[in-house]
């Protein structure tokens, strides 16, 4: 199973259950949407300044932010994709959990504390501190918006398909309407609630997701008398692969290309997280750098516990349902978690319908929370980096900046609705892979060089961001994710000359190389005084906002 497939949140559900119990499902969705809108309106009344809108007034505790970070990070890919990957590929599927979790060590050790100390609202604040403001902020804004839009599109299209299937809508017009509804909800969350509203929605969603996963985990273990060995043994037996199901190599290792693809995927997952814009802006919502570090510790604990539960969910689905039945619903295995929920409650019974409805509502909550976080990251970057500091040259008032952010949210929402509607029947998985690749190739090298290398220059930053952005986009465009395979976005054509499904192996080192090369070839003399100021500020928090 590819990274792309793991990240594609399309679910196909039992038509009989959804038809019979549709009023229950609609009620659950309506209750959740009403509750989150209530939270957003409440938070919106407290959003009065730019600091409130961008950073929630920096009033969230380490635990609250850790919970929100978890909610932001545990997308539909985590809940649906990883469970499906484990159910179909055993040990190799669980490697996704390891990659997603280990990535937080990079964020904790290298990024969280210095970033919180050095910036105000966006990644561009850090990059522009000791370089030429306008070109660097423009590049940072472009990169942030590209990453967010592609990640956003995958979630939007997935949400549209999910709700259409649950409500039994089959017409194209109906599916477009649902994508539009998700987009409108997203716009409302961000424009009214800002960071405060988005953070509270993410916290609620994280609690729901952990509770749902914990309930399913306990029910699976109960089926096997809490004997993990029996669970794994039954899963291996029913998988059709025997002991190989519990060993490395079922998915990665068959060919040299698949081995390279695994290395490329691992690099992108581990390094990409520390460059994802919607994760980076979360570090600004706490009052101090110490709280930022603690919030990452909380996130690691919460996310780690969740990924441990994916073992029970994935192997439980393999043991109780079987790979063939899982693939019959969705070849990528993304239906495994909802199928397992229905099985645990009783297929065809009210209990099964309740479990299915609850888990589906949690999946929808997951998508909504991630969508809101992504929209906020991209609109903040446009308003703060491009509008206030490039277009208005730092002369915009807080009110004008917040107004620009809200209008940017509407524009990004409209673009996402249009693209999501067009992509509703496509495998949008390549878009998620692209988001991780861009984040690791363009954003992370530039952040690390800015914080830790005193010879880094404006030219190096521009080469790194635009070079990493262009190379990752180009390689994904000409990879099997987009064309040449039955599972590609465009399966009927073949223009794939790049053999790997994830470009990280090439584009990430290239991003670092271009940052170094652009700096050493630049005629610009780095401001050592500014670097010394940034170093003291990033390490001690002196003068931090």
LUMMARRO-662103 format. One record per residue (C-alpha): residue number from 1; residue in three letters; y, x, z. Coordinates in Angstrom, 1 decimal. Example, Ala and Ser with C-alpha at 12.3 -4.5 7.8 and 13.67 -1.06 7.14 Angstrom:
REM LUMMARRO-662103
dovo:vose:y:x:z
1:ALA:-4.5:12.3:7.8
2:SER:-1.1:13.7:7.1
REM end
This chain:
REM LUMMARRO-662103
dovo:vose:y:x:z
1:UNK:0.0:0.0:0.0
2:UNK:3.3:1.4:-1.0
3:UNK:6.5:1.7:1.1
4:UNK:7.9:-0.8:-1.3
5:UNK:5.2:-3.3:-0.7
6:UNK:5.4:-2.8:3.1
7:UNK:9.0:-3.7:3.0
8:UNK:8.7:-6.8:0.8
9:UNK:9.0:-9.9:3.1
10:UNK:7.4:-12.5:0.8
11:UNK:5.0:-14.9:2.5
12:UNK:2.6:-17.4:1.0
13:UNK:1.5:-20.0:3.5
14:UNK:-1.2:-22.6:3.6
15:UNK:0.2:-25.6:1.7
16:UNK:-1.8:-28.1:3.7
17:UNK:-0.4:-27.0:7.1
18:UNK:3.2:-26.8:5.9
19:UNK:3.0:-30.2:4.3
20:UNK:1.4:-32.0:7.2
21:UNK:3.7:-30.4:9.9
22:UNK:6.9:-29.9:7.8
23:UNK:9.0:-32.0:10.3
24:UNK:8.0:-29.6:13.1
25:UNK:8.9:-26.5:11.0
26:UNK:12.3:-28.0:9.9
27:UNK:13.1:-28.9:13.5
28:UNK:12.3:-25.3:14.7
29:UNK:14.5:-23.8:12.0
30:UNK:17.3:-26.2:12.7
31:UNK:17.2:-25.4:16.4
32:UNK:17.3:-21.7:15.8
33:UNK:20.2:-21.9:13.2
34:UNK:22.1:-24.2:15.6
35:UNK:21.6:-21.9:18.5
36:UNK:22.7:-18.8:16.6
37:UNK:25.7:-20.5:15.2
38:UNK:26.6:-21.6:18.7
39:UNK:26.4:-17.9:19.9
40:UNK:28.5:-16.8:16.9
41:UNK:31.3:-19.4:17.6
42:UNK:31.3:-18.4:21.3
43:UNK:31.6:-14.7:20.4
44:UNK:34.2:-15.4:17.7
45:UNK:36.6:-16.8:20.3
46:UNK:36.5:-13.4:22.1
47:UNK:37.0:-11.4:18.9
48:UNK:40.7:-10.7:18.9
49:UNK:41.2:-7.0:17.9
50:UNK:39.7:-4.6:15.3
51:UNK:37.7:-3.0:18.1
52:UNK:36.2:-6.4:18.9
53:UNK:35.3:-7.1:15.2
54:UNK:33.9:-3.7:14.3
55:UNK:32.5:-2.5:17.6
56:UNK:32.2:-5.6:19.9
57:UNK:35.0:-4.2:22.0
58:UNK:32.6:-1.4:23.1
59:UNK:31.6:-3.6:26.0
60:UNK:27.8:-3.7:25.5
61:UNK:25.6:-1.9:28.0
62:UNK:23.0:0.6:27.0
63:UNK:20.2:-1.9:27.4
64:UNK:22.0:-4.6:25.5
65:UNK:22.7:-2.3:22.6
66:UNK:19.2:-0.9:22.7
67:UNK:17.9:-4.5:22.4
68:UNK:20.3:-5.1:19.5
69:UNK:19.4:-1.9:17.8
70:UNK:15.8:-2.9:18.0
71:UNK:16.7:-6.3:16.5
72:UNK:18.5:-4.6:13.7
73:UNK:15.7:-2.1:13.0
74:UNK:12.6:-4.4:13.3
75:UNK:13.1:-6.1:10.0
76:UNK:10.6:-8.3:8.1
77:UNK:9.1:-5.0:6.8
78:UNK:8.1:-4.1:10.4
79:UNK:6.7:-7.5:11.4
80:UNK:5.1:-8.6:8.1
81:UNK:4.7:-5.5:6.1
82:UNK:3.1:-3.2:8.6
83:UNK:0.6:-5.8:9.8
84:UNK:-0.4:-6.3:6.2
85:UNK:-0.7:-2.6:5.5
86:UNK:-3.0:-2.1:8.5
87:UNK:-5.1:-5.2:7.6
88:UNK:-5.7:-3.8:4.1
89:UNK:-5.7:0.0:4.6
90:UNK:-6.6:0.5:8.3
91:UNK:-5.5:4.0:9.5
92:UNK:-3.3:4.7:6.5
93:UNK:-1.4:1.4:7.1
94:UNK:-0.6:2.4:10.7
95:UNK:1.1:5.5:9.4
96:UNK:4.1:3.3:8.6
97:UNK:4.5:2.5:12.3
98:UNK:4.4:6.2:13.2
99:UNK:7.0:7.0:10.5
100:UNK:9.4:4.3:11.6
101:UNK:9.1:5.2:15.3
102:UNK:9.3:9.0:14.9
103:UNK:12.5:8.5:12.9
104:UNK:14.3:7.6:16.1
105:UNK:13.8:11.1:17.5
106:UNK:16.1:12.3:14.7
107:UNK:18.7:9.7:15.5
108:UNK:18.4:10.5:19.3
109:UNK:18.5:14.3:19.1
110:UNK:20.9:14.8:16.2
111:UNK:23.1:11.8:15.5
112:UNK:23.6:9.2:18.3
113:UNK:25.8:11.0:20.8
114:UNK:27.9:13.2:18.4
115:UNK:28.5:10.2:16.1
116:UNK:29.7:8.0:19.0
117:UNK:32.0:10.8:20.2
118:UNK:33.4:11.6:16.8
119:UNK:34.1:8.3:15.1
120:UNK:35.7:5.0:15.7
121:UNK:34.0:2.3:13.5
122:UNK:32.2:3.9:10.5
123:UNK:30.4:6.9:9.2
124:UNK:33.6:7.7:7.2
125:UNK:35.5:8.4:10.4
126:UNK:33.3:11.4:11.1
127:UNK:33.3:12.8:7.6
128:UNK:37.1:12.5:7.2
129:UNK:38.0:14.2:10.5
130:UNK:38.3:17.7:9.1
131:UNK:38.3:17.0:5.3
132:UNK:40.6:15.3:2.8
133:UNK:40.7:11.7:3.8
134:UNK:40.8:9.7:0.6
135:UNK:38.0:11.2:-1.5
136:UNK:35.6:11.5:1.4
137:UNK:36.2:8.0:2.8
138:UNK:35.8:6.6:-0.7
139:UNK:32.5:8.4:-1.1
140:UNK:31.3:7.3:2.3
141:UNK:32.4:3.7:1.6
142:UNK:30.6:3.6:-1.8
143:UNK:27.4:5.1:-0.3
144:UNK:27.4:2.6:2.7
145:UNK:28.0:-0.4:0.4
146:UNK:25.2:0.7:-2.1
147:UNK:22.7:1.2:0.7
148:UNK:23.6:-2.1:2.4
149:UNK:23.7:-4.2:-0.8
150:UNK:20.2:-3.1:-1.9
151:UNK:18.7:-3.5:1.6
152:UNK:20.5:-6.8:1.8
153:UNK:19.2:-8.1:-1.5
154:UNK:15.6:-7.5:-0.5
155:UNK:16.1:-9.5:2.8
156:UNK:18.0:-12.3:1.0
157:UNK:15.4:-12.8:-1.7
158:UNK:12.7:-12.6:0.9
159:UNK:14.4:-15.2:3.1
160:UNK:14.8:-17.5:0.1
161:UNK:11.2:-17.3:-0.8
162:UNK:10.1:-17.8:2.8
163:UNK:12.1:-20.9:3.4
164:UNK:11.2:-22.3:-0.1
165:UNK:7.5:-22.0:0.7
166:UNK:7.8:-23.5:4.2
167:UNK:9.8:-26.5:3.0
168:UNK:7.6:-27.0:-0.1
169:UNK:10.4:-26.3:-2.6
170:UNK:9.1:-25.2:-6.0
171:UNK:12.1:-25.8:-8.4
172:UNK:14.3:-22.9:-9.4
173:UNK:17.4:-24.9:-8.4
174:UNK:16.0:-25.5:-5.0
175:UNK:15.2:-21.8:-4.5
176:UNK:18.7:-20.8:-5.6
177:UNK:20.1:-23.3:-3.2
178:UNK:18.2:-21.8:-0.3
179:UNK:19.3:-18.2:-1.2
180:UNK:22.9:-19.6:-1.2
181:UNK:22.3:-21.2:2.2
182:UNK:21.1:-17.9:3.7
183:UNK:24.2:-16.2:2.2
184:UNK:26.5:-18.8:3.6
185:UNK:25.0:-18.4:7.1
186:UNK:25.4:-14.7:6.8
187:UNK:29.0:-15.0:5.9
188:UNK:29.7:-17.3:8.8
189:UNK:28.0:-15.0:11.3
190:UNK:30.0:-12.0:10.3
191:UNK:33.4:-13.6:9.6
192:UNK:33.5:-15.7:12.7
193:UNK:31.5:-13.6:15.2
194:UNK:32.1:-10.0:14.0
195:UNK:30.1:-7.4:15.8
196:UNK:30.0:-9.4:19.0
197:UNK:28.3:-12.4:17.4
198:UNK:26.0:-10.2:15.3
199:UNK:24.9:-8.2:18.3
200:UNK:24.1:-11.3:20.4
201:UNK:22.1:-12.8:17.4
202:UNK:20.2:-9.5:17.1
203:UNK:19.4:-9.5:20.8
204:UNK:18.1:-13.0:20.7
205:UNK:16.0:-12.2:17.7
206:UNK:14.6:-9.0:19.2
207:UNK:13.4:-11.0:22.3
208:UNK:11.9:-13.7:20.0
209:UNK:10.1:-11.1:17.9
210:UNK:8.7:-9.1:20.9
211:UNK:7.6:-12.4:22.5
212:UNK:5.9:-13.6:19.4
213:UNK:4.1:-10.3:18.7
214:UNK:3.1:-10.1:22.4
215:UNK:1.6:-13.6:22.4
216:UNK:-0.4:-12.9:19.2
217:UNK:-1.5:-9.5:20.5
218:UNK:-2.9:-11.0:23.8
219:UNK:-4.6:-13.8:21.8
220:UNK:-6.3:-11.3:19.5
221:UNK:-7.5:-9.1:22.4
222:UNK:-8.7:-12.2:24.2
223:UNK:-10.9:-13.0:21.2
224:UNK:-12.6:-9.7:21.7
225:UNK:-12.7:-9.8:25.5
226:UNK:-9.9:-7.2:25.6
227:UNK:-12.4:-4.6:24.2
228:UNK:-10.3:-2.6:21.6
229:UNK:-13.5:-0.8:20.4
230:UNK:-15.0:-4.1:19.4
231:UNK:-11.8:-5.1:17.6
232:UNK:-11.7:-1.9:15.6
233:UNK:-15.4:-2.0:14.9
234:UNK:-15.3:-5.6:13.6
235:UNK:-12.2:-4.8:11.5
236:UNK:-14.0:-1.8:9.9
237:UNK:-17.1:-3.8:9.2
238:UNK:-15.3:-6.8:7.7
239:UNK:-13.0:-4.5:5.6
240:UNK:-15.8:-3.5:3.3
241:UNK:-14.9:0.2:3.8
242:UNK:-16.9:0.8:7.0
243:UNK:-15.9:3.9:9.1
244:UNK:-13.5:5.0:6.3
245:UNK:-11.2:2.1:7.4
246:UNK:-10.5:3.9:10.6
247:UNK:-10.0:7.3:9.1
248:UNK:-7.2:8.9:7.0
249:UNK:-7.3:8.8:3.2
250:UNK:-8.1:5.2:2.3
251:UNK:-4.7:4.7:0.6
252:UNK:-3.3:8.2:0.6
253:UNK:-5.5:11.1:-0.3
254:UNK:-7.4:9.8:-3.4
255:UNK:-5.3:11.9:-5.8
256:UNK:-2.8:14.7:-5.6
257:UNK:0.0:12.3:-6.6
258:UNK:-0.9:9.9:-3.8
259:UNK:-0.8:12.8:-1.3
260:UNK:2.7:13.8:-2.6
261:UNK:3.8:10.1:-2.4
262:UNK:2.8:10.0:1.2
263:UNK:4.8:13.1:2.0
264:UNK:7.7:11.7:0.1
265:UNK:7.5:8.4:1.9
266:UNK:7.2:10.1:5.3
267:UNK:10.3:12.2:4.7
268:UNK:12.3:9.2:3.6
269:UNK:11.3:7.1:6.6
270:UNK:11.8:9.7:9.2
271:UNK:15.2:11.0:7.8
272:UNK:16.5:7.8:6.3
273:UNK:16.8:5.9:9.6
274:UNK:19.4:8.3:10.9
275:UNK:21.5:7.6:7.8
276:UNK:21.2:3.8:7.6
277:UNK:24.8:2.4:7.9
278:UNK:23.8:-0.8:9.9
279:UNK:22.1:1.4:12.5
280:UNK:24.9:4.0:12.7
281:UNK:27.6:1.5:13.5
282:UNK:25.6:0.3:16.5
283:UNK:26.4:3.5:18.3
284:UNK:30.1:2.5:18.4
285:UNK:29.4:-0.7:20.4
286:UNK:28.9:1.1:23.7
287:UNK:31.7:2.5:25.9
288:UNK:30.4:6.1:26.1
289:UNK:28.2:8.7:24.3
290:UNK:25.9:8.7:27.3
291:UNK:25.4:4.9:26.8
292:UNK:24.8:5.5:23.1
293:UNK:22.0:8.0:24.0
294:UNK:20.6:5.6:26.6
295:UNK:20.6:2.8:24.1
296:UNK:18.5:4.8:21.7
297:UNK:16.1:5.5:24.5
298:UNK:15.8:1.8:25.2
299:UNK:15.4:1.2:21.4
300:UNK:12.6:3.8:21.3
301:UNK:10.8:2.1:24.2
302:UNK:11.2:-1.4:22.7
303:UNK:10.3:-0.5:19.2
304:UNK:7.4:1.8:20.3
305:UNK:5.9:-1.1:22.3
306:UNK:6.3:-3.4:19.3
307:UNK:4.6:-0.9:16.9
308:UNK:1.7:-0.5:19.3
309:UNK:1.3:-4.3:19.0
310:UNK:1.1:-4.0:15.3
311:UNK:-2.3:-2.3:15.8
312:UNK:-3.7:-5.5:17.3
313:UNK:-1.9:-7.6:14.7
314:UNK:-3.1:-5.6:11.7
315:UNK:-6.7:-4.9:12.8
316:UNK:-6.9:-8.4:14.3
317:UNK:-6.0:-9.9:10.9
318:UNK:-8.7:-7.6:9.2
319:UNK:-11.3:-8.6:11.8
320:UNK:-10.6:-12.3:12.0
321:UNK:-9.5:-13.2:8.5
322:UNK:-10.7:-10.4:6.3
323:UNK:-8.9:-8.5:3.5
324:UNK:-10.1:-10.7:0.7
325:UNK:-8.6:-13.9:2.2
326:UNK:-5.4:-12.0:3.1
327:UNK:-5.1:-10.7:-0.5
328:UNK:-5.8:-14.2:-1.9
329:UNK:-2.6:-15.4:-0.2
330:UNK:-0.5:-12.3:-1.1
331:UNK:-1.9:-9.2:-2.8
332:UNK:0.4:-7.0:-0.8
333:UNK:-0.9:-8.3:2.5
334:UNK:2.5:-9.7:3.6
335:UNK:1.0:-13.0:4.6
336:UNK:-1.3:-11.3:7.2
337:UNK:0.8:-12.1:10.3
338:UNK:1.4:-15.8:9.5
339:UNK:-2.2:-16.2:8.5
340:UNK:-3.3:-14.6:11.8
341:UNK:-0.9:-16.9:13.7
342:UNK:-2.4:-20.0:12.1
343:UNK:-6.0:-18.7:12.7
344:UNK:-5.3:-18.0:16.4
345:UNK:-3.8:-21.5:16.9
346:UNK:-6.6:-23.2:15.0
347:UNK:-6.5:-23.7:11.2
348:UNK:-5.7:-27.3:10.3
349:UNK:-4.8:-28.2:13.9
350:UNK:-1.5:-29.0:15.5
351:UNK:-1.9:-25.8:17.5
352:UNK:-2.3:-23.8:14.3
353:UNK:0.7:-25.5:12.8
354:UNK:2.8:-24.8:15.9
355:UNK:1.9:-21.1:15.9
356:UNK:2.5:-20.9:12.1
357:UNK:5.9:-22.6:12.5
358:UNK:7.0:-20.4:15.5
359:UNK:6.0:-17.1:13.8
360:UNK:7.6:-18.2:10.6
361:UNK:10.8:-19.1:12.4
362:UNK:10.7:-15.7:14.1
363:UNK:10.3:-14.0:10.7
364:UNK:13.3:-16.0:9.4
365:UNK:15.3:-15.0:12.5
366:UNK:14.4:-11.4:11.8
367:UNK:15.8:-11.6:8.3
368:UNK:19.0:-13.4:9.3
369:UNK:19.8:-10.8:12.0
370:UNK:19.2:-7.8:9.7
371:UNK:21.2:-9.5:6.9
372:UNK:24.2:-10.0:9.3
373:UNK:24.0:-6.4:10.5
374:UNK:23.9:-5.1:6.9
375:UNK:26.8:-7.3:5.8
376:UNK:28.9:-6.2:8.8
377:UNK:28.2:-2.5:8.0
378:UNK:29.3:-2.8:4.4
379:UNK:32.4:-5.0:5.0
380:UNK:33.5:-2.7:7.8
381:UNK:33.2:0.4:5.6
382:UNK:35.2:-1.3:2.8
383:UNK:37.9:-2.5:5.1
384:UNK:38.2:0.5:7.4
385:UNK:37.5:3.4:4.9
386:UNK:38.5:2.1:1.5
387:UNK:41.2:-0.5:2.2
388:UNK:42.9:0.8:5.3
389:UNK:42.7:4.5:4.7
390:UNK:42.5:4.9:0.9
391:UNK:44.3:2.0:-0.6
392:UNK:46.9:1.5:2.2
393:UNK:46.9:5.2:3.2
394:UNK:46.5:4.4:6.9
395:UNK:49.5:2.0:7.0
396:UNK:47.5:-1.2:7.3
397:UNK:47.8:-3.2:10.6
398:UNK:44.8:-4.2:12.6
399:UNK:45.3:-7.8:11.5
400:UNK:45.4:-6.8:7.8
401:UNK:42.3:-4.6:8.2
402:UNK:40.3:-7.4:9.9
403:UNK:41.4:-9.8:7.2
404:UNK:40.2:-7.4:4.5
405:UNK:36.9:-7.1:6.3
406:UNK:36.4:-10.8:6.3
407:UNK:37.3:-11.1:2.7
408:UNK:34.9:-8.2:1.9
409:UNK:32.2:-10.1:3.8
410:UNK:32.8:-13.1:1.6
411:UNK:32.7:-11.0:-1.6
412:UNK:29.6:-9.1:-0.5
413:UNK:28.0:-12.4:0.4
414:UNK:28.7:-13.9:-3.0
415:UNK:27.4:-10.8:-4.8
416:UNK:24.2:-10.9:-2.6
417:UNK:23.7:-14.6:-3.3
418:UNK:24.0:-14.0:-7.0
419:UNK:21.7:-11.0:-7.1
420:UNK:19.3:-12.6:-4.6
421:UNK:19.0:-15.7:-6.8
422:UNK:18.2:-13.6:-9.8
423:UNK:15.7:-11.6:-7.9
424:UNK:14.0:-14.5:-6.2
425:UNK:10.8:-14.2:-8.3
426:UNK:10.9:-10.3:-8.6
427:UNK:9.2:-7.7:-6.5
428:UNK:12.4:-6.5:-4.7
429:UNK:10.5:-3.9:-2.8
430:UNK:12.0:-1.0:-4.8
431:UNK:15.4:-2.0:-3.4
432:UNK:14.3:-1.3:0.1
433:UNK:12.8:2.0:-0.9
434:UNK:16.1:2.8:-2.6
435:UNK:18.0:2.0:0.6
436:UNK:16.0:4.5:2.6
437:UNK:16.1:7.1:-0.1
438:UNK:19.9:6.8:-0.5
439:UNK:20.5:6.9:3.3
440:UNK:18.3:10.1:3.6
441:UNK:19.6:11.7:0.5
442:UNK:23.4:11.1:0.7
443:UNK:24.4:10.0:4.2
444:UNK:22.3:12.2:6.5
445:UNK:23.0:15.6:4.9
446:UNK:26.7:14.9:4.9
447:UNK:26.7:13.8:8.6
448:UNK:24.7:16.8:9.8
449:UNK:26.8:19.3:7.8
450:UNK:30.0:17.7:9.1
451:UNK:28.9:17.9:12.7
452:UNK:27.2:21.3:12.7
453:UNK:28.4:23.5:9.9
454:UNK:31.9:24.9:10.0
455:UNK:32.0:26.1:6.4
456:UNK:31.3:22.5:5.1
457:UNK:34.1:21.4:2.7
458:UNK:35.3:18.3:1.0
459:UNK:33.7:19.3:-2.3
460:UNK:30.4:19.8:-0.4
461:UNK:30.6:16.3:1.0
462:UNK:31.4:14.7:-2.3
463:UNK:28.6:16.7:-4.1
464:UNK:26.1:15.7:-1.3
465:UNK:27.0:12.0:-1.2
466:UNK:27.3:11.4:-5.0
467:UNK:24.5:13.8:-5.9
468:UNK:22.1:12.3:-3.3
469:UNK:23.1:8.8:-4.4
470:UNK:22.7:9.4:-8.1
471:UNK:19.4:11.3:-7.9
472:UNK:17.8:8.7:-5.6
473:UNK:18.9:5.8:-7.8
474:UNK:17.8:7.6:-11.0
475:UNK:14.4:8.6:-9.7
476:UNK:13.6:5.1:-8.3
477:UNK:14.8:3.6:-11.6
478:UNK:12.3:5.6:-13.5
479:UNK:9.5:5.3:-11.0
480:UNK:6.4:3.0:-10.9
481:UNK:8.3:0.8:-8.4
482:UNK:10.5:-0.5:-11.3
483:UNK:8.1:-0.4:-14.3
484:UNK:4.7:0.5:-15.6
485:UNK:2.4:-1.2:-13.1
486:UNK:1.3:-4.8:-12.4
487:UNK:3.1:-4.6:-9.1
488:UNK:6.4:-3.2:-10.5
489:UNK:9.6:-5.1:-10.6
490:UNK:9.3:-5.2:-14.5
491:UNK:5.5:-5.1:-15.1
492:UNK:5.7:-5.8:-18.8
493:UNK:7.6:-2.6:-19.7
494:UNK:6.9:1.0:-19.0
495:UNK:9.7:3.6:-18.8
496:UNK:8.4:5.3:-15.6
497:UNK:8.4:9.1:-16.1
498:UNK:8.7:10.0:-12.4
499:UNK:5.2:9.6:-10.9
500:UNK:6.1:9.0:-7.2
501:UNK:7.1:5.6:-5.8
502:UNK:9.5:7.2:-3.3
503:UNK:12.0:9.8:-4.5
504:UNK:12.6:11.4:-1.0
505:UNK:10.6:14.5:-1.8
506:UNK:13.1:15.4:-4.5
507:UNK:16.4:13.6:-3.7
508:UNK:16.6:14.5:0.0
509:UNK:16.4:18.3:-0.4
510:UNK:18.7:17.9:-3.4
511:UNK:21.3:16.2:-1.2
512:UNK:21.2:19.0:1.3
513:UNK:21.2:21.7:-1.5
514:UNK:24.2:20.1:-3.2
515:UNK:26.1:19.9:0.1
516:UNK:25.6:23.6:0.7
517:UNK:26.3:24.6:-3.0
518:UNK:29.4:22.5:-3.2
519:UNK:30.8:24.1:-0.1
520:UNK:30.0:27.7:-1.0
521:UNK:31.4:27.3:-4.5
522:UNK:34.6:25.5:-3.2
523:UNK:37.9:27.3:-3.2
524:UNK:39.0:25.1:-0.3
525:UNK:39.3:27.1:3.0
526:UNK:37.7:25.1:5.8
527:UNK:40.0:24.3:8.7
528:UNK:38.3:26.2:11.6
529:UNK:40.7:24.7:14.1
530:UNK:39.7:21.1:13.0
531:UNK:36.0:22.1:13.2
532:UNK:36.4:23.4:16.7
533:UNK:38.2:20.2:17.7
534:UNK:35.3:18.1:16.2
535:UNK:32.7:20.3:17.9
536:UNK:34.3:19.9:21.3
537:UNK:34.8:16.2:20.7
538:UNK:31.3:15.5:19.4
539:UNK:29.6:17.4:22.2
540:UNK:31.8:16.4:25.2
541:UNK:33.4:13.1:24.2
542:UNK:36.9:14.5:24.9
543:UNK:39.4:12.3:23.1
544:UNK:36.7:9.8:22.0
545:UNK:37.8:6.3:21.3
REM end
